[in-house]
Amino acid sequence: RADDSLGKIKFTKPSFDGKYNPDAYLTWELAVDQKFICHDFPEDKCFRAATSEFTNLASVCWSEYHRKNPNNTQNWDALKRIMRARFVP
């Protein structure tokens, strides 16, 4: 749309490396949530967009979880629960 000022703003998502630092995870989750809300990101794309930003240990942990649970529902809220269980004691 011509009047969509946010459409011209570059949408970058922060990465998460999976260090066992609860503050780092919660900061990442909040930042990604804010990006999704601000840019009216489609719910059906949030999950893949978020997991694409996992690096290092986060990527390994997610791959391991997904391999063991291939049929789990893949949505942003479920991902947040799974990652919080892993990275926030």
N, CA, C and O atoms as a CHARMM CRD file, in Angstrom:
* protein
*
  356
    1    1 ARG  N      0.84200  -1.18200   0.00000 PROA 1      0.00000
    2    1 ARG  CA     0.00000   0.00000   0.00000 PROA 1      0.00000
    3    1 ARG  C      0.87800   1.23100   0.00000 PROA 1      0.00000
    4    1 ARG  O      1.96200   1.23800   0.58300 PROA 1      0.00000
    5    2 ALA  N      0.40700   2.25800  -0.64900 PROA 2      0.00000
    6    2 ALA  CA     1.17600   3.49900  -0.73100 PROA 2      0.00000
    7    2 ALA  C      1.29600   4.19700   0.61100 PROA 2      0.00000
    8    2 ALA  O      2.28200   4.89600   0.84900 PROA 2      0.00000
    9    3 ASP  N      0.30800   4.02600   1.50500 PROA 3      0.00000
   10    3 ASP  CA     0.34100   4.71800   2.79200 PROA 3      0.00000
   11    3 ASP  C      0.94800   3.88000   3.91000 PROA 3      0.00000
   12    3 ASP  O      0.86400   4.25800   5.07900 PROA 3      0.00000
   13    4 ASP  N      1.54700   2.77200   3.57600 PROA 4      0.00000
   14    4 ASP  CA     2.12300   1.87800   4.57800 PROA 4      0.00000
   15    4 ASP  C      3.57100   2.27900   4.85700 PROA 4      0.00000
   16    4 ASP  O      4.49400   1.79900   4.19800 PROA 4      0.00000
   17    5 SER  N      3.76200   3.16600   5.84100 PROA 5      0.00000
   18    5 SER  CA     5.10700   3.66900   6.13900 PROA 5      0.00000
   19    5 SER  C      6.02600   2.58300   6.68000 PROA 5      0.00000
   20    5 SER  O      7.23500   2.64700   6.46100 PROA 5      0.00000
   21    6 LEU  N      5.48300   1.57700   7.38800 PROA 6      0.00000
   22    6 LEU  CA     6.32800   0.50900   7.91900 PROA 6      0.00000
   23    6 LEU  C      6.83300  -0.41400   6.82500 PROA 6      0.00000
   24    6 LEU  O      7.84100  -1.09700   7.00800 PROA 6      0.00000
   25    7 GLY  N      6.15600  -0.44400   5.70400 PROA 7      0.00000
   26    7 GLY  CA     6.56800  -1.31000   4.61400 PROA 7      0.00000
   27    7 GLY  C      7.93700  -0.95200   4.06400 PROA 7      0.00000
   28    7 GLY  O      8.58000  -1.78200   3.42100 PROA 7      0.00000
   29    8 LYS  N      8.38500   0.25300   4.30200 PROA 8      0.00000
   30    8 LYS  CA     9.67700   0.70000   3.79300 PROA 8      0.00000
   31    8 LYS  C     10.80700   0.51500   4.80300 PROA 8      0.00000
   32    8 LYS  O     11.97100   0.75600   4.48400 PROA 8      0.00000
   33    9 ILE  N     10.47000   0.09200   6.00700 PROA 9      0.00000
   34    9 ILE  CA    11.47600  -0.12400   7.04000 PROA 9      0.00000
   35    9 ILE  C     12.03800  -1.53400   6.89700 PROA 9      0.00000
   36    9 ILE  O     11.28700  -2.49800   6.75100 PROA 9      0.00000
   37   10 LYS  N     13.34500  -1.64500   6.93900 PROA 10     0.00000
   38   10 LYS  CA    13.98600  -2.95500   6.83300 PROA 10     0.00000
   39   10 LYS  C     13.65100  -3.77800   8.07600 PROA 10     0.00000
   40   10 LYS  O     13.74700  -3.28800   9.20100 PROA 10     0.00000
   41   11 PHE  N     13.26100  -5.02100   7.86000 PROA 11     0.00000
   42   11 PHE  CA    12.85600  -5.91200   8.93500 PROA 11     0.00000
   43   11 PHE  C     13.97700  -6.91600   9.16800 PROA 11     0.00000
   44   11 PHE  O     14.12600  -7.87300   8.40800 PROA 11     0.00000
   45   12 THR  N     14.76100  -6.70300  10.21100 PROA 12     0.00000
   46   12 THR  CA    15.81500  -7.65000  10.56200 PROA 12     0.00000
   47   12 THR  C     15.47200  -8.27200  11.90700 PROA 12     0.00000
   48   12 THR  O     15.00700  -7.59800  12.82600 PROA 12     0.00000
   49   13 LYS  N     15.70900  -9.55500  11.99600 PROA 13     0.00000
   50   13 LYS  CA    15.44600 -10.26900  13.24000 PROA 13     0.00000
   51   13 LYS  C     16.77200 -10.55200  13.92800 PROA 13     0.00000
   52   13 LYS  O     17.74900 -10.90100  13.26600 PROA 13     0.00000
   53   14 PRO  N     16.81800 -10.40700  15.23600 PROA 14     0.00000
   54   14 PRO  CA    18.06100 -10.72800  15.93800 PROA 14     0.00000
   55   14 PRO  C     18.28600 -12.23300  15.95400 PROA 14     0.00000
   56   14 PRO  O     17.33400 -13.01300  15.91600 PROA 14     0.00000
   57   15 SER  N     19.53600 -12.63000  16.00900 PROA 15     0.00000
   58   15 SER  CA    19.84000 -14.06100  16.10600 PROA 15     0.00000
   59   15 SER  C     19.92700 -14.45700  17.57500 PROA 15     0.00000
   60   15 SER  O     20.09800 -13.61400  18.45500 PROA 15     0.00000
   61   16 PHE  N     19.80500 -15.75500  17.81700 PROA 16     0.00000
   62   16 PHE  CA    19.96800 -16.28700  19.16500 PROA 16     0.00000
   63   16 PHE  C     20.94700 -17.43700  19.08500 PROA 16     0.00000
   64   16 PHE  O     20.74600 -18.37900  18.31800 PROA 16     0.00000
   65   17 ASP  N     22.01500 -17.36300  19.88100 PROA 17     0.00000
   66   17 ASP  CA    23.07300 -18.36300  19.78700 PROA 17     0.00000
   67   17 ASP  C     22.94000 -19.52400  20.76000 PROA 17     0.00000
   68   17 ASP  O     23.67100 -20.50700  20.64000 PROA 17     0.00000
   69   18 GLY  N     22.03500 -19.43700  21.71200 PROA 18     0.00000
   70   18 GLY  CA    21.77300 -20.56900  22.58800 PROA 18     0.00000
   71   18 GLY  C     22.64100 -20.65100  23.82300 PROA 18     0.00000
   72   18 GLY  O     22.70500 -21.70300  24.46000 PROA 18     0.00000
   73   19 LYS  N     23.30200 -19.58300  24.17300 PROA 19     0.00000
   74   19 LYS  CA    24.05400 -19.61400  25.42300 PROA 19     0.00000
   75   19 LYS  C     23.06700 -19.73900  26.57900 PROA 19     0.00000
   76   19 LYS  O     21.96700 -19.18700  26.53800 PROA 19     0.00000
   77   20 TYR  N     23.47100 -20.46100  27.59000 PROA 20     0.00000
   78   20 TYR  CA    22.58800 -20.66400  28.74500 PROA 20     0.00000
   79   20 TYR  C     22.59700 -19.42500  29.62900 PROA 20     0.00000
   80   20 TYR  O     23.15200 -19.42000  30.72800 PROA 20     0.00000
   81   21 ASN  N     21.97300 -18.39100  29.12100 PROA 21     0.00000
   82   21 ASN  CA    21.84400 -17.12400  29.80900 PROA 21     0.00000
   83   21 ASN  C     20.37300 -16.73000  29.69800 PROA 21     0.00000
   84   21 ASN  O     19.94700 -16.23500  28.65400 PROA 21     0.00000
   85   22 PRO  N     19.58600 -16.94300  30.76300 PROA 22     0.00000
   86   22 PRO  CA    18.15500 -16.65300  30.67900 PROA 22     0.00000
   87   22 PRO  C     17.83600 -15.24900  30.19400 PROA 22     0.00000
   88   22 PRO  O     16.89000 -15.05300  29.43100 PROA 22     0.00000
   89   23 ASP  N     18.62600 -14.26400  30.63500 PROA 23     0.00000
   90   23 ASP  CA    18.38200 -12.88800  30.19800 PROA 23     0.00000
   91   23 ASP  C     18.56900 -12.73500  28.69000 PROA 23     0.00000
   92   23 ASP  O     17.80900 -12.02300  28.03400 PROA 23     0.00000
   93   24 ALA  N     19.57900 -13.40300  28.14800 PROA 24     0.00000
   94   24 ALA  CA    19.83200 -13.31900  26.70700 PROA 24     0.00000
   95   24 ALA  C     18.66400 -13.92300  25.93200 PROA 24     0.00000
   96   24 ALA  O     18.22000 -13.36100  24.93100 PROA 24     0.00000
   97   25 TYR  N     18.16800 -15.07300  26.39900 PROA 25     0.00000
   98   25 TYR  CA    17.03000 -15.68400  25.70300 PROA 25     0.00000
   99   25 TYR  C     15.79500 -14.79900  25.79400 PROA 25     0.00000
  100   25 TYR  O     15.14200 -14.54500  24.78100 PROA 25     0.00000
  101   26 LEU  N     15.46700 -14.32900  26.98800 PROA 26     0.00000
  102   26 LEU  CA    14.25500 -13.52500  27.16700 PROA 26     0.00000
  103   26 LEU  C     14.33800 -12.21200  26.38800 PROA 26     0.00000
  104   26 LEU  O     13.33100 -11.74000  25.85900 PROA 26     0.00000
  105   27 THR  N     15.52700 -11.62500  26.31500 PROA 27     0.00000
  106   27 THR  CA    15.71800 -10.41100  25.53100 PROA 27     0.00000
  107   27 THR  C     15.49100 -10.70200  24.05000 PROA 27     0.00000
  108   27 THR  O     14.84300  -9.92000  23.35300 PROA 27     0.00000
  109   28 TRP  N     16.02600 -11.82800  23.56700 PROA 28     0.00000
  110   28 TRP  CA    15.82400 -12.22500  22.17600 PROA 28     0.00000
  111   28 TRP  C     14.33700 -12.43500  21.88600 PROA 28     0.00000
  112   28 TRP  O     13.81300 -11.92200  20.89700 PROA 28     0.00000
  113   29 GLU  N     13.66700 -13.18800  22.75100 PROA 29     0.00000
  114   29 GLU  CA    12.24400 -13.48000  22.54200 PROA 29     0.00000
  115   29 GLU  C     11.42000 -12.18700  22.47600 PROA 29     0.00000
  116   29 GLU  O     10.57400 -12.02400  21.59700 PROA 29     0.00000
  117   30 LEU  N     11.67600 -11.28700  23.40200 PROA 30     0.00000
  118   30 LEU  CA    10.94400 -10.01900  23.42600 PROA 30     0.00000
  119   30 LEU  C     11.21300  -9.20300  22.15900 PROA 30     0.00000
  120   30 LEU  O     10.29200  -8.62900  21.57700 PROA 30     0.00000
  121   31 ALA  N     12.47300  -9.15500  21.74000 PROA 31     0.00000
  122   31 ALA  CA    12.82100  -8.39900  20.53400 PROA 31     0.00000
  123   31 ALA  C     12.13400  -8.97700  19.29700 PROA 31     0.00000
  124   31 ALA  O     11.62900  -8.22900  18.46100 PROA 31     0.00000
  125   32 VAL  N     12.11400 -10.29200  19.18000 PROA 32     0.00000
  126   32 VAL  CA    11.47200 -10.92500  18.03000 PROA 32     0.00000
  127   32 VAL  C      9.96200 -10.71500  18.09000 PROA 32     0.00000
  128   32 VAL  O      9.33900 -10.41300  17.07200 PROA 32     0.00000
  129   33 ASP  N      9.36900 -10.87000  19.27200 PROA 33     0.00000
  130   33 ASP  CA     7.93500 -10.59800  19.43200 PROA 33     0.00000
  131   33 ASP  C      7.59600  -9.18400  18.96600 PROA 33     0.00000
  132   33 ASP  O      6.62600  -8.97900  18.23600 PROA 33     0.00000
  133   34 GLN  N      8.39100  -8.22400  19.38900 PROA 34     0.00000
  134   34 GLN  CA     8.14300  -6.82600  19.02300 PROA 34     0.00000
  135   34 GLN  C      8.24800  -6.61600  17.51600 PROA 34     0.00000
  136   34 GLN  O      7.44600  -5.88300  16.93600 PROA 34     0.00000
  137   35 LYS  N      9.22000  -7.24700  16.88300 PROA 35     0.00000
  138   35 LYS  CA     9.36000  -7.13800  15.42800 PROA 35     0.00000
  139   35 LYS  C      8.13600  -7.71900  14.73200 PROA 35     0.00000
  140   35 LYS  O      7.58900  -7.10700  13.81500 PROA 35     0.00000
  141   36 PHE  N      7.70900  -8.89900  15.16800 PROA 36     0.00000
  142   36 PHE  CA     6.54900  -9.53900  14.54700 PROA 36     0.00000
  143   36 PHE  C      5.30600  -8.67000  14.68300 PROA 36     0.00000
  144   36 PHE  O      4.54800  -8.51100  13.72700 PROA 36     0.00000
  145   37 ILE  N      5.09800  -8.11200  15.86300 PROA 37     0.00000
  146   37 ILE  CA     3.91600  -7.27500  16.09900 PROA 37     0.00000
  147   37 ILE  C      4.00200  -5.97900  15.30200 PROA 37     0.00000
  148   37 ILE  O      3.04600  -5.59500  14.62800 PROA 37     0.00000
  149   38 CYS  N      5.12600  -5.32000  15.37900 PROA 38     0.00000
  150   38 CYS  CA     5.30600  -4.03500  14.70500 PROA 38     0.00000
  151   38 CYS  C      5.10700  -4.14300  13.20000 PROA 38     0.00000
  152   38 CYS  O      4.52600  -3.25100  12.58100 PROA 38     0.00000
  153   39 HSD  N      5.57900  -5.21600  12.62000 PROA 39     0.00000
  154   39 HSD  CA     5.49800  -5.38700  11.17400 PROA 39     0.00000
  155   39 HSD  C      4.28800  -6.21200  10.74800 PROA 39     0.00000
  156   39 HSD  O      4.16300  -6.58100   9.58100 PROA 39     0.00000
  157   40 ASP  N      3.39100  -6.50200  11.70500 PROA 40     0.00000
  158   40 ASP  CA     2.18300  -7.27900  11.41300 PROA 40     0.00000
  159   40 ASP  C      2.54200  -8.54000  10.63500 PROA 40     0.00000
  160   40 ASP  O      1.93300  -8.86500   9.61600 PROA 40     0.00000
  161   41 PHE  N      3.55000  -9.23600  11.15000 PROA 41     0.00000
  162   41 PHE  CA     4.08100 -10.43400  10.50000 PROA 41     0.00000
  163   41 PHE  C      3.04500 -11.54600  10.57000 PROA 41     0.00000
  164   41 PHE  O      2.45800 -11.75400  11.63200 PROA 41     0.00000
  165   42 PRO  N      2.79900 -12.26600   9.48600 PROA 42     0.00000
  166   42 PRO  CA     1.77600 -13.32100   9.48200 PROA 42     0.00000
  167   42 PRO  C      2.11700 -14.43800  10.48000 PROA 42     0.00000
  168   42 PRO  O      3.24500 -14.93100  10.51600 PROA 42     0.00000
  169   43 GLU  N      1.14100 -14.81900  11.27100 PROA 43     0.00000
  170   43 GLU  CA     1.33400 -15.84200  12.30500 PROA 43     0.00000
  171   43 GLU  C      1.90800 -17.13200  11.72200 PROA 43     0.00000
  172   43 GLU  O      2.74800 -17.77100  12.35600 PROA 43     0.00000
  173   44 ASP  N      1.47500 -17.51800  10.54400 PROA 44     0.00000
  174   44 ASP  CA     1.93500 -18.77400   9.96200 PROA 44     0.00000
  175   44 ASP  C      3.39300 -18.72900   9.50800 PROA 44     0.00000
  176   44 ASP  O      3.96000 -19.76200   9.14900 PROA 44     0.00000
  177   45 LYS  N      4.00000 -17.55500   9.51900 PROA 45     0.00000
  178   45 LYS  CA     5.40500 -17.43500   9.11900 PROA 45     0.00000
  179   45 LYS  C      6.34400 -17.13500  10.29700 PROA 45     0.00000
  180   45 LYS  O      7.56300 -17.19200  10.13600 PROA 45     0.00000
  181   46 CYS  N      5.80800 -16.82600  11.44900 PROA 46     0.00000
  182   46 CYS  CA     6.63200 -16.45800  12.60800 PROA 46     0.00000
  183   46 CYS  C      7.57500 -17.57600  13.03000 PROA 46     0.00000
  184   46 CYS  O      8.74700 -17.32600  13.31100 PROA 46     0.00000
  185   47 PHE  N      7.07500 -18.79900  13.07400 PROA 47     0.00000
  186   47 PHE  CA     7.87700 -19.93300  13.51500 PROA 47     0.00000
  187   47 PHE  C      9.13000 -20.09200  12.66700 PROA 47     0.00000
  188   47 PHE  O     10.24000 -20.15100  13.19700 PROA 47     0.00000
  189   48 ARG  N      8.95700 -20.16200  11.37200 PROA 48     0.00000
  190   48 ARG  CA    10.11200 -20.35000  10.48200 PROA 48     0.00000
  191   48 ARG  C     11.05300 -19.15400  10.50700 PROA 48     0.00000
  192   48 ARG  O     12.27200 -19.31500  10.45200 PROA 48     0.00000
  193   49 ALA  N     10.49200 -17.96800  10.58900 PROA 49     0.00000
  194   49 ALA  CA    11.33700 -16.77500  10.64200 PROA 49     0.00000
  195   49 ALA  C     12.20200 -16.79000  11.90000 PROA 49     0.00000
  196   49 ALA  O     13.38200 -16.44200  11.84500 PROA 49     0.00000
  197   50 ALA  N     11.63000 -17.18900  13.02100 PROA 50     0.00000
  198   50 ALA  CA    12.37900 -17.22200  14.27900 PROA 50     0.00000
  199   50 ALA  C     13.45500 -18.30800  14.26300 PROA 50     0.00000
  200   50 ALA  O     14.60100 -18.04500  14.62700 PROA 50     0.00000
  201   51 THR  N     13.10100 -19.51700  13.84800 PROA 51     0.00000
  202   51 THR  CA    14.08100 -20.60900  13.86600 PROA 51     0.00000
  203   51 THR  C     15.20000 -20.37800  12.86000 PROA 51     0.00000
  204   51 THR  O     16.29100 -20.92500  13.01800 PROA 51     0.00000
  205   52 SER  N     14.95000 -19.58600  11.84200 PROA 52     0.00000
  206   52 SER  CA    16.00400 -19.30900  10.86200 PROA 52     0.00000
  207   52 SER  C     17.10800 -18.44300  11.46100 PROA 52     0.00000
  208   52 SER  O     18.18900 -18.33100  10.88400 PROA 52     0.00000
  209   53 GLU  N     16.84500 -17.83300  12.60800 PROA 53     0.00000
  210   53 GLU  CA    17.83700 -16.97100  13.25600 PROA 53     0.00000
  211   53 GLU  C     18.59500 -17.67400  14.38000 PROA 53     0.00000
  212   53 GLU  O     19.37900 -17.03500  15.08100 PROA 53     0.00000
  213   54 PHE  N     18.37700 -18.97500  14.56400 PROA 54     0.00000
  214   54 PHE  CA    19.13400 -19.73000  15.56800 PROA 54     0.00000
  215   54 PHE  C     20.53800 -19.98700  15.03500 PROA 54     0.00000
  216   54 PHE  O     20.71800 -20.34500  13.87100 PROA 54     0.00000
  217   55 THR  N     21.52500 -19.79900  15.89900 PROA 55     0.00000
  218   55 THR  CA    22.90600 -20.10100  15.54800 PROA 55     0.00000
  219   55 THR  C     23.50300 -20.95500  16.66500 PROA 55     0.00000
  220   55 THR  O     22.91900 -21.08600  17.74000 PROA 55     0.00000
  221   56 ASN  N     24.64600 -21.52100  16.40100 PROA 56     0.00000
  222   56 ASN  CA    25.42300 -22.27900  17.38900 PROA 56     0.00000
  223   56 ASN  C     24.56700 -23.26200  18.17800 PROA 56     0.00000
  224   56 ASN  O     23.86600 -24.08000  17.58200 PROA 56     0.00000
  225   57 LEU  N     24.61000 -23.19700  19.50200 PROA 57     0.00000
  226   57 LEU  CA    23.92000 -24.15900  20.34700 PROA 57     0.00000
  227   57 LEU  C     22.40600 -24.12200  20.15800 PROA 57     0.00000
  228   57 LEU  O     21.76000 -25.16800  20.21400 PROA 57     0.00000
  229   58 ALA  N     21.83200 -22.95900  19.94000 PROA 58     0.00000
  230   58 ALA  CA    20.38300 -22.86800  19.73600 PROA 58     0.00000
  231   58 ALA  C     19.97000 -23.68200  18.51800 PROA 58     0.00000
  232   58 ALA  O     18.95500 -24.37900  18.55200 PROA 58     0.00000
  233   59 SER  N     20.73700 -23.60100  17.45800 PROA 59     0.00000
  234   59 SER  CA    20.44200 -24.35700  16.24000 PROA 59     0.00000
  235   59 SER  C     20.55400 -25.85700  16.48700 PROA 59     0.00000
  236   59 SER  O     19.71200 -26.62800  16.02800 PROA 59     0.00000
  237   60 VAL  N     21.57700 -26.26400  17.20300 PROA 60     0.00000
  238   60 VAL  CA    21.77100 -27.68000  17.52100 PROA 60     0.00000
  239   60 VAL  C     20.62800 -28.18400  18.40100 PROA 60     0.00000
  240   60 VAL  O     20.06600 -29.24900  18.14400 PROA 60     0.00000
  241   61 CYS  N     20.28800 -27.42400  19.43100 PROA 61     0.00000
  242   61 CYS  CA    19.20100 -27.83300  20.33400 PROA 61     0.00000
  243   61 CYS  C     17.87700 -27.93500  19.59400 PROA 61     0.00000
  244   61 CYS  O     17.11100 -28.87500  19.80500 PROA 61     0.00000
  245   62 TRP  N     17.60800 -26.95900  18.72300 PROA 62     0.00000
  246   62 TRP  CA    16.34700 -27.00000  17.97600 PROA 62     0.00000
  247   62 TRP  C     16.31900 -28.18600  17.01500 PROA 62     0.00000
  248   62 TRP  O     15.29300 -28.85600  16.90500 PROA 62     0.00000
  249   63 SER  N     17.40900 -28.45600  16.32700 PROA 63     0.00000
  250   63 SER  CA    17.47400 -29.59500  15.40600 PROA 63     0.00000
  251   63 SER  C     17.24400 -30.90000  16.14600 PROA 63     0.00000
  252   63 SER  O     16.52300 -31.77700  15.66900 PROA 63     0.00000
  253   64 GLU  N     17.86200 -31.02400  17.31700 PROA 64     0.00000
  254   64 GLU  CA    17.70200 -32.22600  18.13900 PROA 64     0.00000
  255   64 GLU  C     16.25400 -32.37900  18.58800 PROA 64     0.00000
  256   64 GLU  O     15.68700 -33.46700  18.48900 PROA 64     0.00000
  257   65 TYR  N     15.65700 -31.30600  19.07500 PROA 65     0.00000
  258   65 TYR  CA    14.26000 -31.35900  19.51500 PROA 65     0.00000
  259   65 TYR  C     13.34200 -31.72800  18.34600 PROA 65     0.00000
  260   65 TYR  O     12.46800 -32.58400  18.48600 PROA 65     0.00000
  261   66 HSD  N     13.54000 -31.09300  17.21600 PROA 66     0.00000
  262   66 HSD  CA    12.68200 -31.33000  16.04700 PROA 66     0.00000
  263   66 HSD  C     12.83000 -32.76100  15.53400 PROA 66     0.00000
  264   66 HSD  O     11.85100 -33.36400  15.09500 PROA 66     0.00000
  265   67 ARG  N     14.03900 -33.30700  15.58500 PROA 67     0.00000
  266   67 ARG  CA    14.26800 -34.68800  15.15600 PROA 67     0.00000
  267   67 ARG  C     13.51500 -35.65900  16.05400 PROA 67     0.00000
  268   67 ARG  O     12.96000 -36.64600  15.57100 PROA 67     0.00000
  269   68 LYS  N     13.49300 -35.38800  17.36200 PROA 68     0.00000
  270   68 LYS  CA    12.81300 -36.26700  18.31600 PROA 68     0.00000
  271   68 LYS  C     11.30300 -36.05700  18.34500 PROA 68     0.00000
  272   68 LYS  O     10.56500 -36.94900  18.76300 PROA 68     0.00000
  273   69 ASN  N     10.83700 -34.89900  17.90900 PROA 69     0.00000
  274   69 ASN  CA     9.41300 -34.54700  17.95800 PROA 69     0.00000
  275   69 ASN  C      8.96100 -33.97000  16.61600 PROA 69     0.00000
  276   69 ASN  O      8.55000 -32.81100  16.55400 PROA 69     0.00000
  277   70 PRO  N      9.03000 -34.76100  15.53900 PROA 70     0.00000
  278   70 PRO  CA     8.75600 -34.20200  14.20900 PROA 70     0.00000
  279   70 PRO  C      7.30200 -33.79300  13.98100 PROA 70     0.00000
  280   70 PRO  O      7.02800 -32.99200  13.08800 PROA 70     0.00000
  281   71 ASN  N      6.37600 -34.31900  14.75700 PROA 71     0.00000
  282   71 ASN  CA     4.96200 -34.04900  14.51400 PROA 71     0.00000
  283   71 ASN  C      4.38000 -32.96700  15.41400 PROA 71     0.00000
  284   71 ASN  O      3.17700 -32.71100  15.37000 PROA 71     0.00000
  285   72 ASN  N      5.21100 -32.33200  16.22500 PROA 72     0.00000
  286   72 ASN  CA     4.70700 -31.27000  17.09900 PROA 72     0.00000
  287   72 ASN  C      4.22900 -30.08700  16.27100 PROA 72     0.00000
  288   72 ASN  O      4.75300 -29.80400  15.19400 PROA 72     0.00000
  289   73 THR  N      3.22200 -29.40700  16.79900 PROA 73     0.00000
  290   73 THR  CA     2.72200 -28.20500  16.14400 PROA 73     0.00000
  291   73 THR  C      3.83400 -27.17900  16.07800 PROA 73     0.00000
  292   73 THR  O      4.52600 -26.93400  17.06600 PROA 73     0.00000
  293   74 GLN  N      3.99900 -26.59100  14.93300 PROA 74     0.00000
  294   74 GLN  CA     5.06200 -25.62200  14.75400 PROA 74     0.00000
  295   74 GLN  C      4.45900 -24.23200  14.63100 PROA 74     0.00000
  296   74 GLN  O      4.05800 -23.80000  13.55100 PROA 74     0.00000
  297   75 ASN  N      4.40600 -23.55000  15.75500 PROA 75     0.00000
  298   75 ASN  CA     3.96200 -22.16100  15.74900 PROA 75     0.00000
  299   75 ASN  C      4.81300 -21.38000  16.74100 PROA 75     0.00000
  300   75 ASN  O      5.53500 -21.96500  17.54800 PROA 75     0.00000
  301   76 TRP  N      4.72700 -20.08300  16.67600 PROA 76     0.00000
  302   76 TRP  CA     5.57500 -19.20400  17.46400 PROA 76     0.00000
  303   76 TRP  C      5.38000 -19.40900  18.96300 PROA 76     0.00000
  304   76 TRP  O      6.36100 -19.46300  19.70400 PROA 76     0.00000
  305   77 ASP  N      4.13700 -19.52500  19.42500 PROA 77     0.00000
  306   77 ASP  CA     3.90100 -19.70800  20.85900 PROA 77     0.00000
  307   77 ASP  C      4.46300 -21.03200  21.36400 PROA 77     0.00000
  308   77 ASP  O      5.03300 -21.08400  22.45400 PROA 77     0.00000
  309   78 ALA  N      4.31200 -22.09200  20.59300 PROA 78     0.00000
  310   78 ALA  CA     4.86700 -23.39100  20.98500 PROA 78     0.00000
  311   78 ALA  C      6.39000 -23.32600  21.02200 PROA 78     0.00000
  312   78 ALA  O      7.01900 -23.87300  21.92800 PROA 78     0.00000
  313   79 LEU  N      6.97400 -22.66000  20.03900 PROA 79     0.00000
  314   79 LEU  CA     8.43500 -22.52300  20.01300 PROA 79     0.00000
  315   79 LEU  C      8.93400 -21.78000  21.25000 PROA 79     0.00000
  316   79 LEU  O      9.93700 -22.17300  21.84700 PROA 79     0.00000
  317   80 LYS  N      8.24600 -20.71800  21.63500 PROA 80     0.00000
  318   80 LYS  CA     8.66100 -19.97100  22.82600 PROA 80     0.00000
  319   80 LYS  C      8.61200 -20.85400  24.07200 PROA 80     0.00000
  320   80 LYS  O      9.51000 -20.78800  24.91100 PROA 80     0.00000
  321   81 ARG  N      7.58200 -21.67100  24.19800 PROA 81     0.00000
  322   81 ARG  CA     7.49100 -22.57900  25.36400 PROA 81     0.00000
  323   81 ARG  C      8.64600 -23.57400  25.37000 PROA 81     0.00000
  324   81 ARG  O      9.26100 -23.81500  26.40900 PROA 81     0.00000
  325   82 ILE  N      8.93500 -24.14500  24.21700 PROA 82     0.00000
  326   82 ILE  CA    10.02000 -25.13400  24.10600 PROA 82     0.00000
  327   82 ILE  C     11.37100 -24.49900  24.44100 PROA 82     0.00000
  328   82 ILE  O     12.16300 -25.06400  25.19500 PROA 82     0.00000
  329   83 MET  N     11.62000 -23.33400  23.88100 PROA 83     0.00000
  330   83 MET  CA    12.91200 -22.68000  24.09200 PROA 83     0.00000
  331   83 MET  C     13.05700 -22.16700  25.51400 PROA 83     0.00000
  332   83 MET  O     14.15200 -22.20800  26.07400 PROA 83     0.00000
  333   84 ARG  N     11.98000 -21.68800  26.10200 PROA 84     0.00000
  334   84 ARG  CA    12.04900 -21.26400  27.50400 PROA 84     0.00000
  335   84 ARG  C     12.36800 -22.44000  28.40600 PROA 84     0.00000
  336   84 ARG  O     13.15300 -22.30900  29.34500 PROA 84     0.00000
  337   85 ALA  N     11.77000 -23.58300  28.13100 PROA 85     0.00000
  338   85 ALA  CA    12.04100 -24.77500  28.94700 PROA 85     0.00000
  339   85 ALA  C     13.50800 -25.15400  28.85600 PROA 85     0.00000
  340   85 ALA  O     14.07500 -25.67400  29.81700 PROA 85     0.00000
  341   86 ARG  N     14.12000 -24.90100  27.72400 PROA 86     0.00000
  342   86 ARG  CA    15.52000 -25.27600  27.52800 PROA 86     0.00000
  343   86 ARG  C     16.50500 -24.24000  28.06700 PROA 86     0.00000
  344   86 ARG  O     17.51900 -24.60300  28.66400 PROA 86     0.00000
  345   87 PHE  N     16.21800 -22.96100  27.86300 PROA 87     0.00000
  346   87 PHE  CA    17.19800 -21.90700  28.16100 PROA 87     0.00000
  347   87 PHE  C     16.88700 -21.02400  29.36900 PROA 87     0.00000
  348   87 PHE  O     17.71700 -20.20800  29.76800 PROA 87     0.00000
  349   88 VAL  N     15.70600 -21.18000  29.95000 PROA 88     0.00000
  350   88 VAL  CA    15.36400 -20.38900  31.12800 PROA 88     0.00000
  351   88 VAL  C     15.01800 -21.34800  32.26800 PROA 88     0.00000
  352   88 VAL  O     13.97800 -22.00700  32.23200 PROA 88     0.00000
  353   89 PRO  N     15.87600 -21.42600  33.26400 PROA 89     0.00000
  354   89 PRO  CA    15.62500 -22.39600  34.36800 PROA 89     0.00000
  355   89 PRO  C     14.39400 -22.02800  35.18000 PROA 89     0.00000
  356   89 PRO  O     14.04900 -22.73000  36.13100 PROA 89     0.00000
